[in-house]
Amino acid sequence: MTSINESKTKLGYEEYCLFPDNGNRHEIIDGRHYMNPAPSPEHQSVSIYLQHYLFTQIELAELGKVFDAPIDVQLSDYHIVQPDLVVLLNDGAARITKLKIDGPPDLLVEILAPSTSTNDLTLKRRLYEQAGVREYWIVDPNLCRVTQLVLSKGQYREQPAFEEELSVHALPTVKVPLPEIWNR
């Protein structure tokens, strides 16, 4: 993930809307512009399998909405991101507008890639925690591992590692069979 905006002026959603539709994923974090290349085929494969399990158990069960990238999530005036997967539960704080999602989703999923891993593990982790995102999954396809972070008293708590099955914290009946994600 490359930061492009080195000026002291903070960018917001108005400036964000002016970025070119060039196949790259653009984000604004703390008013700075970041750009990511398109995801790899492996990344997309992991994403579609995760989305499938979340969609069939959440959206089809009418418990909420599941979105995949690219979709704009505005967490504040100077924080606009495009997570790999976004889950909004019916009782959540975020709202869907015609252009974007406003406010903190209930679950955000980032799939690590060489160009994004540092920011996903540090910058976005802090941002999502401060914005009040209830749950954050960091998916590492190379290590076949998901780090599940759950917000508790304003701070993320890492859940025990899972090998066979991962459940959404707010919806324990929603389960993702991890071997099927890795063995595709």
Wavefront OBJ file of the C-alpha trace (Angstrom):
o trace
v 0.000 0.000 0.000
v 1.586 3.230 -1.123
v 0.865 6.619 0.429
v 0.664 9.236 -2.291
v -0.434 12.382 -0.460
v 2.601 13.879 1.275
v 1.094 17.355 1.735
v -0.140 18.581 5.094
v -3.695 19.032 3.766
v -6.030 16.299 4.957
v -8.144 14.718 2.257
v -11.794 13.821 2.765
v -14.596 12.130 0.864
v -14.940 14.985 -1.634
v -11.312 14.571 -2.733
v -11.623 10.799 -2.565
v -14.387 10.903 -5.185
v -11.947 12.594 -7.601
v -9.488 9.663 -7.646
v -9.336 7.910 -11.027
v -11.161 4.647 -11.640
v -7.971 2.952 -12.807
v -8.233 -0.570 -11.428
v -6.346 0.292 -8.243
v -7.964 0.509 -4.832
v -7.771 3.957 -3.291
v -8.193 4.713 0.408
v -7.804 7.701 2.702
v -6.436 7.059 6.173
v -5.971 10.036 8.479
v -6.419 12.325 5.492
v -3.630 10.670 3.477
v -4.157 8.917 0.149
v -3.105 5.264 -0.154
v -3.254 3.188 -3.306
v -3.207 -0.603 -3.655
v -2.792 -2.659 -6.809
v -5.562 -5.048 -7.804
v -5.644 -8.244 -5.705
v -3.992 -11.465 -6.867
v -5.987 -14.514 -8.006
v -5.162 -16.324 -4.722
v -6.385 -13.321 -2.747
v -9.617 -13.242 -4.737
v -10.157 -16.980 -4.280
v -9.877 -16.700 -0.485
v -12.150 -13.665 -0.549
v -14.898 -15.320 -2.578
v -14.959 -18.409 -0.340
v -15.147 -16.284 2.811
v -17.834 -14.148 1.226
v -19.801 -17.251 0.240
v -19.939 -18.599 3.793
v -20.738 -15.204 5.315
v -23.333 -14.373 2.649
v -25.214 -17.662 2.886
v -25.391 -17.570 6.688
v -25.895 -13.840 7.264
v -27.523 -12.231 4.264
v -29.684 -15.146 3.130
v -30.779 -15.617 6.752
v -31.720 -11.905 6.808
v -29.372 -11.170 9.705
v -27.527 -8.405 7.859
v -25.639 -7.507 4.672
v -22.324 -8.765 3.282
v -20.298 -6.730 0.763
v -17.029 -7.372 -1.044
v -14.476 -4.895 -2.366
v -14.557 -2.463 -3.835
v -16.993 -0.692 -1.537
v -16.354 2.576 0.240
v -16.561 2.594 4.026
v -16.358 6.046 5.584
v -15.360 5.742 9.225
v -14.896 9.513 9.753
v -14.247 12.680 7.776
v -10.651 11.641 7.033
v -10.911 7.853 6.978
v -12.341 6.165 3.872
v -11.318 2.541 3.316
v -12.113 -0.367 1.010
v -11.858 -3.542 3.103
v -11.914 -6.902 1.335
v -15.194 -7.881 3.025
v -17.700 -5.853 5.027
v -20.476 -7.238 7.241
v -23.302 -5.084 8.572
v -25.649 -6.741 11.036
v -29.243 -5.579 11.310
v -28.638 -4.060 14.757
v -25.312 -2.424 13.833
v -24.305 1.242 13.881
v -23.279 1.598 10.232
v -25.759 2.671 7.602
v -25.874 2.080 3.888
v -26.215 5.140 1.650
v -26.471 5.297 -2.148
v -22.689 5.801 -2.437
v -21.039 4.182 0.559
v -21.270 2.716 4.016
v -21.226 5.332 6.761
v -19.942 4.409 10.190
v -18.256 1.375 11.696
v -19.344 -2.003 10.283
v -19.788 -4.985 12.577
v -17.087 -7.055 10.859
v -14.290 -6.057 8.505
v -12.059 -8.596 6.781
v -8.658 -7.805 5.275
v -6.757 -10.458 3.338
v -3.024 -9.926 3.575
v -1.032 -9.266 0.424
v 2.602 -8.173 0.057
v 1.516 -4.627 -0.813
v -0.982 -4.256 2.065
v 0.120 -6.464 4.962
v 2.012 -3.842 6.972
v -0.892 -1.408 6.900
v -3.501 -4.124 7.493
v -1.620 -5.347 10.564
v -0.860 -1.948 12.102
v -2.450 1.167 10.596
v -5.844 -0.353 9.800
v -5.920 -2.361 13.015
v -5.596 0.865 15.030
v -8.036 2.700 12.776
v -10.718 -0.003 12.995
v -10.279 -0.269 16.762
v -10.572 3.514 17.256
v -13.564 3.728 14.887
v -15.455 1.078 16.881
v -15.502 -1.779 14.347
v -16.812 -4.643 16.506
v -14.759 -7.391 14.858
v -11.752 -7.466 12.530
v -10.409 -10.553 10.768
v -6.872 -10.476 9.378
v -6.584 -13.332 6.906
v -3.133 -14.657 5.990
v -3.445 -17.008 2.989
v 0.268 -17.868 3.093
v 0.097 -19.171 6.662
v -3.510 -20.421 6.360
v -4.406 -18.400 9.439
v -7.082 -15.936 10.506
v -6.459 -13.537 13.371
v -9.809 -12.667 14.918
v -9.912 -9.402 16.856
v -13.004 -8.553 18.909
v -13.659 -5.112 20.370
v -14.032 -5.143 24.144
v -14.118 -1.924 26.178
v -12.691 0.037 23.242
v -9.751 -2.300 22.588
v -9.233 -5.302 20.349
v -8.750 -8.628 22.059
v -7.265 -11.416 19.987
v -9.316 -14.588 20.119
v -7.666 -18.022 20.360
v -6.379 -19.375 17.046
v -8.740 -21.515 15.011
v -7.769 -24.394 12.760
v -11.056 -25.986 11.730
v -13.840 -23.463 12.131
v -14.180 -19.736 12.754
v -17.363 -18.155 14.134
v -18.501 -14.566 13.919
v -18.301 -13.311 17.502
v -21.677 -11.513 17.452
v -23.331 -14.464 15.664
v -21.766 -17.683 16.998
v -23.976 -19.805 14.745
v -22.277 -18.267 11.663
v -19.323 -20.545 11.016
v -16.609 -20.573 8.365
v -14.926 -23.970 7.730
v -11.305 -22.860 7.394
v -9.928 -25.972 5.618
v -12.334 -25.249 2.772
v -10.971 -21.714 2.490
v -7.355 -22.890 2.206
v -7.909 -26.122 0.224
v -9.541 -24.746 -2.881
l 1 2 3 4 5 6 7 8 9 10 11 12 13 14 15 16 17 18 19 20 21 22 23 24 25 26 27 28 29 30 31 32 33 34 35 36 37 38 39 40 41 42 43 44 45 46 47 48 49 50 51 52 53 54 55 56 57 58 59 60 61 62 63 64 65 66 67 68 69 70 71 72 73 74 75 76 77 78 79 80 81 82 83 84 85 86 87 88 89 90 91 92 93 94 95 96 97 98 99 100 101 102 103 104 105 106 107 108 109 110 111 112 113 114 115 116 117 118 119 120 121 122 123 124 125 126 127 128 129 130 131 132 133 134 135 136 137 138 139 140 141 142 143 144 145 146 147 148 149 150 151 152 153 154 155 156 157 158 159 160 161 162 163 164 165 166 167 168 169 170 171 172 173 174 175 176 177 178 179 180 181 182 183 184
